[in-house]
Amino acid sequence: MATAETLDPPCAQIDFDKFARVPLCHQPTPIEPMPRLSELLGGPRIFIKRDDCTGLATGGNKTRKLEFLVGEALKENADMLVTQGAVQSNHVRQTAAAACKVGMKCHVLLERRVPGRDPSYEETGNVLLDNIFGATHEFREAGLNMNAEAEAVTEKLRAEGHRPYFIPGGGSNPTGALGYANCAQEIADQTKASGQHFDWLVMGTGSTGTQAGLVAGFHAIGHALPVMGVSVRQPREHQMSAVHALTQKTLEKLGATGVPLSKILVDDGYVGEGYGIPADTTLEAIRLTAQQEGILLDPVYSAKGMAGLIGMVRRGFFKPTDNVLFLHTGGATALFAYQDQILGTL
């Protein structure tokens, strides 16, 4: 517990009521200690923000973004959500479920981004849930500009008489990033109520919206918590630039001043062979978090984020006295699409 000297200073409040929004998310999500993992690693005290518990379609971070995206879609009188993602996309699963929740149709484009998977990869895990939610889908081969592909399909559907609303991959635009600006406010409120101070927040970073929203939110309310993104796909400089660009646009939407590139923190040492391909460190993070804390991570995002946190502890990046908060972005349903690889490490 923090002392009076280490308590975070009072923060400003953001008025999110001025944005269109639909309730989809169980919130606030809990912050829990991870004592066994902390003791095993012998480093700082580790805590976890349980955004795997947001509720919609088994939960995950995209639900916070979809509250604002679907709110905007309803305001525009849309009758269909259109989006894109990799085959085992957590974002697509939650978008399909959100469409059901508000009575819309959902059409998705799935990119065959991960090489060398067997045919069941396109039938199990998140894809199974997409189908249960009634989403229609079409596949694309790897390497295309998937947002451009999905926007073209959106225009085709509009020409056919639908009223589609396009959501970029990961829900990562300024509207979607509001979900994590709101989460930054939530974390600040929770720490104020509990007296618990955090020195770092660590998370997996991919399509940029979650990290950008957090950085924008903390900046807008005057909270100094640094956000370390562990890249799941892109090299550090590329990811920093992309996160920074969306952070600036999100701050503009919030009516706040911008931040320098130096405020965007990214570690790209845990990508492994590429997106959706678990490295040995990814598999270790899944095993340790499950067997020490009873918490399931996914092999694409959250486990690479946790692998980064574990690696930083081992190389002495954090002080032994630090309190480190890990953001769990959900996605455990994808584990079923990687069962052979995971079982081989247990």
N, C-alpha and C positions, 0 to 999 in steps of 0.2 A: 504494500500500500504506500502511496506517495505521501511525503511529508508536506507541511504547509509551504516549504521552500520550493518543492518540485512540482506542485500542482500547476496544471496548464492555466494560463491566464484566461479571463472571461473572453468569449468570442462573440462576434456579430452573428446575426441570424439572417438567413436568406429567405425571401418570400417566394416559396414555390407555388403558392396558390394562384399566381398570375399566369401560370402555364397550364395548358390543357393536360388532364391527367385522368387515368382510370385506375381504380384500386385493383391490383393483381397480386400484391406482395405481402407476405407475412413479415411485419416489421414492428419494432426493431429486432433484428436478428441478434442472438446472444453472442457475447464474448466470453470464451472459456479458457481457463489455464490449461496448459499441456505439461503437467509436472513430470510425467514419466519420460517423455521425450527430452525435456529440458535436462533432467538428471542424466539420461543416457549420453547426451552430447557433451555435458559438462561445461556448458557455456552460459549464455544469458537465459533469462526466464522467457519462455515462449508462450504466447497466447494465440487463440484462433478466433477470427470473426466468422461466424457460421452462415455465410451467404449461400451455402448449400441447402439452407433451411428456409428459403424464401417461399416455398410452398407450391408454386405453379409447376405441374408436370415433373415432380420430384425435386424442384428447386434449382437454383443456380443464379449467377449474377445477371443474366440477361433479363430477368423478370423486372428488376428495378428500371432498366432502360425502357422496357416495353410499356411500363406504366405511362410514360410520357409520349412514346411513339404511337401507341394505340390511342391515347387520348387525342393526339393531333389528327390521327386517321379518322376518328369519329367526328371530330370538329369539321373535317373536310368532307364528311358524308361518304366515306369510302365503304365499299361492301366486300373488299378482298385485301388481304395482306400478301405482298410479294417480297421475297427475300432470297438470299443465297448463303451458302456455306459449304464447308467440306462435307464429305459423306456422313461422318459421325458428328455433325455439328450440334453442339448444345444449344446454340442460338436458334437454329431451325426448329428443334424440338419445342422450345419454349414459345416461339412465335406461333407455331401450329396450335399449341394449347391456348394461347391468348386469343387467337382467332375464334376458337370454339367458345371461349368464355364470354365473348361479346357478340357472338352470332355472325361472324364473318367467315368467308371462305379463305383458304390459304393455298398459295402456289409457291413452290420453292425450286431453286436450281441447286443441285448437289455436284460439287466439283470432286472428281476422282484425284484428289491432291496427294494422297498417300500411296506410294508405289508398292507393288508386291503383296497386296492383300488377297486372300482367297475370296471366292464369291459370297461367302456368308457375311463378309464385312458390310455388304450393301443390303443386308436383310435383318441383322440383329441390332441390339443396343438402341441407339437413338433413332435409327431408321425404322425399327419396329414401332416405336412410339409415334413417330411422324405418321405412319400409316394408320395407327389406331385413332389418331386425332383427325383423320380424314384429309390430310394435306395431299394435294396432287404434286407430283414432282417430275423433273426431267434431269438427266445427268449431263455433265460437261466434262471434257477431258482436262487434264491439268495444264496450267500455264496461261489460261485466258484471263482477261480482265473481267472478273466475275461480276463486279458491280455494273459494268457496262452491259454485260450479257443480260443481267436481270432487269436493268432499266429498259433494254430493248423489248424483252418479253412483257414488261409492264405496259409499254406503249401498244404492243400488239393486243393485249387483253383489253385495253381501253378502247381500241378501235372495234373490238368485238362487242362492245356494249357494257363491259364491266366498269366498276369504279375502283380501280386498284390504287393502293397506297404502297409505294416502294420503301423498303427498309434496307439500308446497306448491310453488308456482312458484319455480324457481331453487334448490330444496332449502333454502330460507331459513327455517329454524327453529333452535332451539338445538341440536338433534341434528346437523343439517347443518352448522351453523357450527363445530362441533368440527373439521371438516376444515381450516378455516383458522386455528383456534387451533393446530392441529398444524403447519400451514405456518409460522406465526410461530415456533414452536419450531425448525422446520427451518432457517429463515433465520438465527436466532440461532446455531444450531450451525454453519452454514456460515461465517458471518462470524468466529466464534471460531476455526475450523479454518484459515481462509485469512488472518486478520488484516486482512480488508477491512472498513472501516467505511463505513456508509451514513448520510447525513444526512436523506434523505427516501425514502419509498416512495409511488409514484403508481400509481393503478389506476382502471379504469372501475368505477362503482358503479351497480347497478340494483336487483335484488331484495333487496339489503342483506346477504345472508349472508356473502359473501366479506369485505367490509370489516369487518363486525361481528366475524367470527371472528378476523381479524387484530388488530383493536384489543383484543379480549378476550384473545387469546393473548399479545400483547406485554405487556399490563398484568399478566396473571397471573404471568408469568415475570420481571417487573421490567426489561423492555427498553424504552428510551425512544424507539425509532424512530417518528416521526410518520407517519401514513397519510393521504394526501390522496386522497379519492375524487372522480373526475370524473363527474358525473351524466350518465347516458345518457337520462334520461327526466324526472325530477321536479325541481321548483324546490328551491333549496338548503335552505331551512328545513324543507320536507317531508321531504327525503332525510335531513337531519341527525337529525330526530326519529325517523324509522323505523330508521335505523342504530343510534342510541343505545338505543332500546327493545330491539332484538335483542341488542346488546352486553351490556346489563344481564342479560337472561335467560340468555345464554351464560355470563357470569361466575358467575351463580348456579348453573348446572349444573356449573361447574368448582369450585365452593366458594370462589370468590374475591370480594373486595370490588368494588363498582361504580366507575364512572368518571363524571366530570361531563360534561355536554353539550359543554363547551368542548373536550374531547378529540376530538370528531368533526369532521373537516375535510372540507368538500365545496365543489367549484367547479362551478357550473351553467352556465358560459359557453359550453359546447360541445355542448349538446343539439341546437341547430339547430331545425328545424321540429317535431321530436318523435321519439319512440322508433322506431328502425328506419329513419329517414329520414336518409341521410348528408348532412351539411353539406359545404360546400367544404373546411372544415378537416379533416373526416373523410377525405375523398378524398385530400387532400394528405398526411395521415399515412400512409395506405395506400401511396401512391406513394413517399414518402421512405423509409419503413422497408423496403420491398421493394427499392428501387434502391440504397440505401446499405448495407443490412445483410443482404439476402437473406432477410428474415423477413416472413411474411404475417400481416397483421392482419385482423380481421373488421370489416364495416361497421356493426355494431350496438353492440358493446361495446368491444373492445380498441382500435379505431382512434379512437373518441371519447376514450378514456382517453389515448392517445398524442397526440391533437390538443391535449388539455389540457396535457400535459407540454410539448409544443413551444411552446404559447402562453405558458406560465409562464416558460420560458426567455427568450422574446423580450421579455417585459415586465419582466424582471429580478427575478422572484420569488425565484430561487435565487441563491446566491453563486457566482461563477465557480469557486471551489474546492470546491464541494459535490460529493458523490457521490450520484447520484439513481438509485434502483432502480425500474424499471417492472415491474409484474406483468402478464405476458401470459396472459390468461385463455382463449386458444384461439378456435375458432369459424371458422377460415378456410374451412370447407366452405360457409358462407353466401355467400361471394363469388360463387358461381355464380348465385345468385338476384338479383344486382345487376350482372351483367356489362355491360349496356348503359351504365349510369351510370358504372361504373368505367372502361370502355374509352374513354369520351368525355373523360376527363381525362388520358390517357396521351400 
